[in-house]
Amino acid sequence: MSLRKTLTAVNQPSLSPGSSIVAVKLADSEASGSSSRITFRPRKIRKVSSDPSPRIIITASPPLSTKSTVDLALRHLQSSDELLGAIITSHNDPPVFESSNPPFLSLARSILYQQLATKAAKCIYDRFISLFNGGESGVVPESVISLSAVDLRKIGVSGRKASYLHDLAEKYNNGVLSDELIMKMSDEELIERLTLVKGIGVWTVHMFMIFSLHRPDVLPVGDLGVRNGVKDLYGLKDLPGPLQMEQLCEKWRPYRSVGSWYMWRLIEARKTK
């Protein structure tokens, strides 16, 4: 079976034209409601001495929302990893992270796109948006809760995905989540909190952090495309597991999101040869 047939495309507006983000069995486990047990390595922290007790400050890079930040990331990756630097040099178009959708809409969209080909997913998503006054701006927790599973099935949304959408909306309504909270959460807090939602696993959160929140230092260790890219980049015999991914890509910090983007591009380029 070809790689393309096993891929699940999501969040394509954040990508360069004609490209897609991919996932395989991990997306299956998320869609079935089971949590992916991939270890997420916390970002490094540094202690700043003060009296009487030290404060802990988390160091973080700005989001990948501006060209200047992306340029800074590219210079860092080219200087820290010669092999990745060659890939960056050979790829003419730099990465663009420009999605501006609010978190709730992005998460709902991620659920709808799970396990579907891009064309079919977009068709269902467009029907979903048509149910709300004001289009995408009308997709808020209260309006999603008001839709019954029958309403959603009429536009092609499965009963299982309908339950995921309702669970997401209910967690917004009861205060477990909000767009404001999500924007303020650390990467680790996002994984912990968002995976409480049925149908959202670690892979979905990683994609959300990269392409919706534009977080710069996310390494989706369970994504098949990124794993294959790392395997090819470093000439590995076997696909790297989560721990090996962390070790090999440590040099990409604090811009592992951009390094991952180039792994998807590397795999796409190899398939066209």
C-alpha positions in Angstrom: 0.0 0.0 0.0 1.4 3.4 -0.9 2.2 6.0 1.8 -0.3 8.5 0.3 -3.2 6.1 0.7 -2.6 5.8 4.4 -2.3 9.5 5.2 -4.8 11.7 7.0 -4.7 15.3 6.0 -5.6 18.1 8.4 -5.3 21.9 8.8 -4.1 22.4 5.2 -4.7 26.1 5.1 -1.6 26.5 7.2 0.6 24.7 4.7 2.2 25.8 1.4 0.0 25.2 -1.6 -0.4 21.6 -2.6 1.1 20.2 0.5 -0.5 18.3 3.4 0.3 17.1 6.9 0.1 13.5 7.5 -0.7 10.9 10.2 -1.6 7.3 10.2 -2.4 4.9 13.0 -2.1 7.5 15.7 -5.0 9.4 14.2 -7.0 6.1 14.3 -6.4 5.7 18.0 -7.5 9.3 18.7 -10.6 8.9 16.7 -11.6 5.8 18.7 -11.3 7.9 21.9 -8.2 6.2 23.2 -5.3 8.4 24.4 -2.0 8.2 22.7 0.7 7.5 25.3 3.6 9.3 23.7 6.0 10.9 26.1 6.3 14.6 25.7 9.5 16.0 26.9 9.1 19.3 28.8 10.9 22.4 27.7 14.0 23.3 29.5 13.8 25.8 32.3 16.4 27.9 33.9 16.6 29.1 37.5 17.3 32.7 38.3 18.7 33.1 41.8 17.0 35.5 44.1 16.6 35.9 47.8 15.0 34.2 49.7 14.0 31.6 47.1 14.8 31.1 43.4 12.2 31.8 40.8 11.7 29.4 37.8 11.4 31.1 34.5 10.4 29.1 31.4 12.4 30.2 28.3 10.4 30.3 25.1 10.7 31.6 21.6 8.1 33.9 20.0 5.4 32.3 17.9 6.0 31.6 14.2 3.6 34.3 13.1 6.1 36.7 11.5 8.7 36.3 8.7 11.4 37.6 11.1 10.8 34.8 13.5 10.8 32.2 10.8 14.0 33.6 9.4 15.6 33.4 12.8 14.5 29.8 13.1 16.0 29.0 9.7 19.3 30.5 10.6 19.4 28.5 13.8 18.6 25.2 12.1 21.1 25.8 9.3 23.9 26.5 11.8 23.0 23.7 14.2 22.3 20.8 11.8 24.3 20.6 8.6 22.1 17.9 7.1 18.9 19.8 7.8 20.5 23.0 6.6 21.0 21.4 3.2 17.3 20.5 3.0 16.4 24.1 3.9 18.7 25.5 1.2 17.3 23.2 -1.4 13.7 24.1 -0.6 12.8 27.4 -2.3 9.7 28.4 -0.3 10.1 29.0 3.4 7.4 27.7 5.8 4.4 29.9 6.4 2.3 29.7 9.6 -0.6 32.0 9.0 -3.8 30.4 10.3 -5.7 33.0 12.4 -8.8 30.9 13.4 -9.8 31.0 17.0 -8.8 27.9 19.0 -12.3 26.5 19.4 -12.9 26.6 15.6 -9.5 25.0 14.9 -10.1 22.2 17.3 -13.6 21.5 15.9 -12.1 21.5 12.4 -9.4 19.0 13.5 -12.0 16.6 14.8 -14.0 16.8 11.5 -10.9 16.2 9.4 -9.8 13.1 11.3 -9.4 9.9 9.2 -10.7 11.6 6.0 -9.1 12.5 2.7 -8.7 16.2 2.3 -11.4 16.6 -0.3 -14.1 14.7 1.6 -13.2 16.4 4.9 -13.4 19.9 3.3 -16.9 19.0 1.9 -18.1 18.0 5.3 -16.5 21.0 7.0 -18.2 23.4 4.5 -21.5 21.8 5.3 -20.8 22.1 9.0 -20.0 25.8 8.7 -23.3 26.3 6.7 -25.3 25.3 9.8 -24.2 28.5 11.7 -25.3 32.0 11.3 -22.3 34.0 10.3 -20.3 31.1 8.9 -17.1 30.3 10.8 -17.5 33.2 13.2 -20.7 31.6 14.4 -19.0 28.4 15.4 -19.0 28.8 19.2 -19.6 26.2 22.0 -23.2 27.2 22.6 -24.1 26.8 18.9 -22.4 23.5 18.6 -24.2 22.1 21.6 -27.5 23.2 20.1 -26.9 20.8 17.2 -28.1 17.3 17.7 -26.3 14.2 16.6 -29.1 13.7 14.0 -28.4 17.2 12.6 -24.7 16.4 12.3 -25.3 13.0 10.7 -27.3 14.7 8.0 -24.2 16.6 6.8 -22.0 13.5 7.0 -20.6 13.7 10.5 -20.4 10.3 12.2 -22.1 9.7 15.5 -18.7 9.3 17.1 -17.4 12.6 15.8 -20.6 14.3 16.9 -20.0 13.1 20.4 -16.4 14.5 20.2 -17.7 17.9 19.0 -20.2 18.0 21.8 -17.6 17.0 24.4 -15.3 19.8 23.2 -18.1 22.4 23.4 -19.2 21.2 26.9 -15.6 21.5 28.2 -15.7 25.1 27.0 -19.1 25.7 28.6 -18.0 24.3 32.0 -14.8 26.3 32.1 -12.3 23.4 31.6 -11.2 25.1 28.3 -11.5 28.6 26.8 -9.8 30.3 23.9 -8.2 32.7 26.4 -6.9 29.8 28.6 -5.5 28.0 25.6 -3.6 31.0 24.4 -1.9 31.3 27.8 -1.1 27.6 28.4 2.3 26.1 28.1 2.9 23.3 25.6 2.8 20.8 28.4 -0.5 22.2 29.9 -2.1 22.1 26.4 -1.3 18.4 26.0 -2.6 17.6 29.5 -5.8 19.7 29.1 -6.8 19.1 25.5 -6.4 15.4 25.6 -9.2 15.4 28.2 -11.5 16.0 25.2 -12.9 12.8 23.6 -11.3 12.2 20.2 -8.3 14.5 20.8 -5.0 12.8 21.3 -1.4 13.9 21.5 -0.9 14.0 17.7 -3.9 16.3 17.2 -2.6 18.6 19.9 0.8 18.7 18.3 -0.7 19.7 15.0 -2.9 22.3 16.7 0.1 23.8 18.5 2.1 24.1 15.3 -0.4 25.2 12.8 -3.0 27.1 14.8 -1.0 28.5 17.7 2.2 28.7 15.8 4.2 27.3 18.7 7.9 27.1 17.6 9.3 24.2 19.5 6.9 21.2 19.0 8.2 17.8 17.9 5.4 15.5 16.8 7.2 12.3 17.7 4.3 10.1 16.7 3.8 11.6 13.2 4.7 9.1 10.5 5.8 11.8 8.0 8.2 13.4 10.5 9.5 10.1 11.6 10.1 9.1 8.0 11.8 12.4 7.3 14.1 12.0 10.3 14.9 8.4 9.2 15.9 9.6 5.7 17.7 12.7 6.9 20.0 10.7 9.1 20.2 7.5 7.1 18.6 5.3 9.7 17.8 1.7 9.1 14.5 1.7 11.0 11.9 4.3 11.9 13.0 6.2 15.0 10.8 5.9 18.1 9.8 8.8 20.4 13.0 8.7 22.5 15.3 8.5 19.5 13.3 11.3 17.8 13.9 13.5 20.9 17.6 12.7 21.0 18.2 13.3 17.3 16.2 16.5 17.1 17.5 18.0 20.3 19.8 20.2 18.2 16.8 21.8 16.5 15.6 23.4 19.8 14.0 25.9 20.2 12.6 25.6 16.6 11.6 21.9 16.3 8.3 22.9 14.7 10.1 24.3 11.7 12.4 21.3 11.6 9.3 19.1 11.5 7.9 21.2 8.7 10.9 20.4 6.6 10.6 16.7 7.3 7.2 16.7 5.7 8.6 18.6 2.7 11.5 16.0 2.5 9.1 13.1 2.3 7.0 14.9 -0.3 10.1 15.6 -2.5 11.2 12.0 -2.2 7.8 10.7 -3.4 7.9 12.9 -6.6 11.2 11.4 -7.7 
